[in-house]
Amino acid sequence: LIVQSTGGLFDIDDAKASCIRMLESGPAAGVIGTKVLCDSLGMQNAIAFDMGGTTAKAGVIHEGTVLMTGSALIGGYATGLPVQIPMIDIQEVGTGGGSIARVETGNALRVGPESAGASPGPVCYGLGGTEPTITDANLILGRLGVDRFLGGEMKLRTDLAEAALKRLEEEADKPNSKKRPPELGSKQDFQLQQALNQLKGEPVMVSKTQTERPEAKKEE
């Protein structure tokens, strides 16, 4: 059986005859899995978040129901093609765990679109990567288990990740910089800044969206 865009299943013959119904079926399966977990925990509202190497995708469960849509733009906002089929409403950004952080002109911290890829991958993999990524930041922030990655098959190198982020900090502190904290342009930029603060022993920042009450957000 093959997963459909709606999160349901159909057989191989139907899949061959109607390939379009498999669009975003992978993330859709993740949302359905989240719905099952929510049901078992008695949760009515949740966000299913799926970060890969170069993208991050999310679906919403609201009042016990997976949010659906009848239309989507596949291939990007500027060049994408409109598709009108029933599917789980999946939102996507083009930044993932392998996206590389850098300091740009004006001392601005930016992430992506360049990626470390599967090889060498993030610095903490210990496979030769040298440029800090979202995965390295999440490791330093304690969101990844050093000994639990890939079921414990791969040991992550916190020391290498810390060294890479310190190099990024030094780049931001060069004499020709404007001596101010890097500007934050996205959620991923914010994660990197949090990691840098933790390395320096400074308070980890909390964004407005992290403290905003759900009911206040709903009213907007």
VEXFIVEX-522078 format. One line per field, with one value per residue (C-alpha): residue in one letter; x, y, z. Coordinates in pm, 1 decimal. Layout:
<rs>
r	[a/...]
x	[X/...]
y	[Y/...]
z	[Z/...]
</rs>
This chain:
<rs>
r	[l/i/v/q/s/t/g/g/l/f/d/i/d/d/a/k/a/s/c/i/r/m/l/e/s/g/p/a/a/g/v/i/g/t/k/v/l/c/d/s/l/g/m/q/n/a/i/a/f/d/m/g/g/t/t/a/k/a/g/v/i/h/e/g/t/v/l/m/t/g/s/a/l/i/g/g/y/a/t/g/l/p/v/q/i/p/m/i/d/i/q/e/v/g/t/g/g/g/s/i/a/r/v/e/t/g/n/a/l/r/v/g/p/e/s/a/g/a/s/p/g/p/v/c/y/g/l/g/g/t/e/p/t/i/t/d/a/n/l/i/l/g/r/l/g/v/d/r/f/l/g/g/e/m/k/l/r/t/d/l/a/e/a/a/l/k/r/l/e/e/e/a/d/k/p/n/s/k/k/r/p/p/e/l/g/s/k/q/d/f/q/l/q/q/a/l/n/q/l/k/g/e/p/v/m/v/s/k/t/q/t/e/r/p/e/a/k/k/e/e]
x	[0.0/108.8/43.5/-168.9/-154.4/-452.9/-271.3/-483.1/-368.6/-417.7/-273.8/10.6/-213.8/-410.9/-85.9/45.9/-274.3/-292.1/60.2/-44.7/-226.9/113.1/230.2/367.3/267.6/578.6/510.6/140.0/222.0/408.7/104.3/-115.2/136.5/124.1/-256.3/-242.5/0.8/-221.2/-523.7/-336.2/-231.1/-567.2/-428.0/-656.3/-408.5/-57.1/192.1/365.9/717.2/944.1/1294.1/1507.9/1844.5/1736.1/1370.8/1140.0/769.6/477.4/113.8/-149.9/-393.1/-668.3/-939.3/-855.0/-874.6/-591.9/-615.3/-669.3/-660.2/-799.2/-522.6/-147.8/144.7/410.2/761.4/789.1/589.1/758.7/770.5/536.5/241.8/-106.3/-242.3/-606.8/-646.6/-747.4/-435.8/-309.4/-216.1/166.3/367.2/734.9/1048.8/1370.4/1598.1/1687.7/1931.4/2217.2/2168.8/2491.4/2516.3/2727.5/2789.6/2699.2/2774.4/2652.2/2719.5/2391.5/2359.3/2200.0/2124.3/2107.7/2039.2/2382.0/2376.9/2638.1/2448.0/2480.2/2854.6/3031.5/2716.4/2698.9/3024.1/2908.2/2896.0/3275.9/3296.6/3496.7/3238.6/3371.3/3082.4/2818.3/2465.8/2123.3/2200.1/2515.6/2317.8/2045.3/2309.0/2464.9/2119.1/2054.9/1780.4/1971.2/2102.8/2475.7/2439.8/2092.4/2141.7/2040.4/1944.6/2291.4/2473.2/2635.0/2801.2/2771.7/3074.9/2971.4/3332.0/3347.0/3010.9/3120.1/3444.9/3256.4/3015.9/3300.2/3461.7/3132.2/3130.5/3485.7/3386.2/3106.4/3349.3/3610.5/3730.8/3550.2/3217.3/2978.1/3020.9/2654.9/2468.3/2390.3/2049.5/1796.2/1604.7/1441.4/1361.9/1681.9/1890.3/1741.6/1842.0/2203.0/2206.0/2070.7/2354.3/2613.5/2474.8/2493.6/2858.4/2938.1/2747.6/2492.0/2115.0/1943.6/1696.7/1324.3/1139.6/802.8/641.5/776.8/606.4/290.6/-21.7/-215.6/-543.2/-389.6/-252.7/-592.3/-763.6/-537.0]
y	[0.0/357.0/669.3/937.5/1316.0/1294.5/1057.0/764.0/455.1/313.2/14.4/14.2/-6.2/299.8/478.9/411.4/545.4/855.3/955.3/1309.2/1177.7/1095.9/1460.2/1539.6/1189.9/1153.2/1458.3/1366.5/1030.9/1217.0/1430.8/1120.9/962.4/1274.8/1257.4/898.6/1003.4/1298.8/1070.1/840.2/1137.9/1311.7/1616.3/1818.2/2063.9/2004.5/2091.5/1805.6/1924.2/1740.4/1875.1/1707.4/1806.4/2105.5/2168.2/2182.4/2102.0/2133.0/2028.2/2125.8/1925.8/2156.9/2044.1/1681.8/1721.4/1725.4/2046.3/1978.4/2186.8/2153.5/2345.2/2391.5/2547.8/2289.2/2405.0/2741.2/3063.5/3228.7/2937.3/2679.9/2511.7/2518.1/2173.9/2122.7/1792.0/1704.4/1689.2/1756.2/2122.4/2108.9/2431.4/2431.2/2645.5/2584.4/2538.3/2209.9/2044.7/2062.9/2431.0/2625.7/2940.8/3236.4/3602.0/3840.9/4206.3/4424.8/4149.1/3974.7/3608.7/3405.1/3038.1/2860.1/2803.9/2635.1/2292.0/2055.5/1770.0/1408.1/1417.4/1560.5/1665.5/1877.4/1936.6/1725.9/1415.1/1412.7/1333.1/1636.3/1914.4/2251.2/2497.2/2519.6/2402.5/2396.0/2043.0/2165.6/2444.3/2205.0/1971.3/2252.0/2359.4/2007.8/1923.5/1623.8/1336.8/1279.4/905.0/853.3/972.8/705.6/480.3/518.0/406.2/747.3/941.4/1315.9/1538.5/1830.6/1954.7/1992.8/2170.4/2413.3/2487.8/2558.7/2798.7/2973.6/3034.2/3184.2/3408.7/3520.9/3604.8/3825.9/3997.6/4095.5/4460.2/4557.6/4446.4/4694.3/4537.8/4456.9/4128.1/3965.7/4055.2/3776.6/3711.5/3370.8/3098.0/2919.5/3235.5/3261.5/2902.7/2975.7/3291.4/3092.3/2843.3/3120.4/3276.5/2944.0/2900.7/3245.5/3175.7/3445.2/3404.0/3203.0/3435.7/3367.8/3482.9/3653.4/3350.5/3124.8/3330.0/3427.3/3269.4/3043.3/3222.8/3559.9/3424.0/3278.6/3613.6/3771.4]
z	[0.0/-76.1/131.0/-36.1/-9.9/224.3/460.5/348.4/157.8/-189.0/-373.5/-625.8/-934.3/-824.3/-743.9/-1095.2/-1249.5/-1028.8/-926.7/-840.9/-535.4/-381.6/-364.5/-17.0/94.4/311.4/531.0/523.0/682.8/957.0/1032.4/1052.2/1289.3/1504.3/1505.8/1635.2/1908.7/2003.2/2028.6/2264.6/2481.6/2474.3/2293.3/2067.4/1916.6/1788.1/1516.0/1335.3/1249.6/1007.0/938.9/677.8/537.9/330.5/417.3/716.9/687.8/924.6/944.1/1199.5/1409.7/1533.5/1774.4/1699.0/1320.5/1065.7/862.2/491.7/174.5/-175.4/-350.0/-319.5/-501.1/-585.0/-670.8/-494.9/-478.1/-774.8/-1018.5/-863.6/-1031.0/-874.8/-788.1/-694.9/-515.0/-159.7/57.5/407.8/441.4/458.3/496.2/403.0/434.2/243.3/543.8/709.1/945.3/695.0/608.7/664.6/878.9/776.4/860.0/579.5/510.1/793.7/1047.1/966.7/1061.6/781.6/727.1/389.4/110.8/100.8/264.7/404.5/237.9/342.5/286.4/476.0/659.4/977.0/1164.8/1460.5/1238.9/1246.2/875.2/765.5/770.6/889.3/850.7/1128.2/1050.9/1216.9/1338.8/1513.9/1683.6/1797.9/1941.9/2146.4/2266.6/2394.8/2145.8/2010.5/2219.5/2174.5/2231.5/2081.4/1725.1/1470.7/1757.9/1907.1/1591.2/1534.5/1816.6/1768.6/1834.5/2054.0/2065.4/1687.3/1676.2/1948.1/1765.0/1441.1/1608.6/1787.3/1446.9/1330.9/1638.9/1568.5/1212.2/1346.0/1585.3/1327.4/1347.8/1029.5/1174.2/1334.8/1678.8/1730.0/1761.8/1427.2/1289.6/1299.4/982.0/1032.8/1283.3/1180.2/1230.4/1579.1/1661.2/1567.0/1780.2/2076.0/2037.0/2017.9/2336.9/2516.9/2417.6/2560.2/2881.3/2800.7/2851.8/2580.8/2414.2/2401.8/2094.0/2100.7/1938.0/2213.7/2484.2/2299.7/2441.4/2199.9/2271.8/2187.5/1861.9/1772.0/1819.1/1560.8]
</rs>
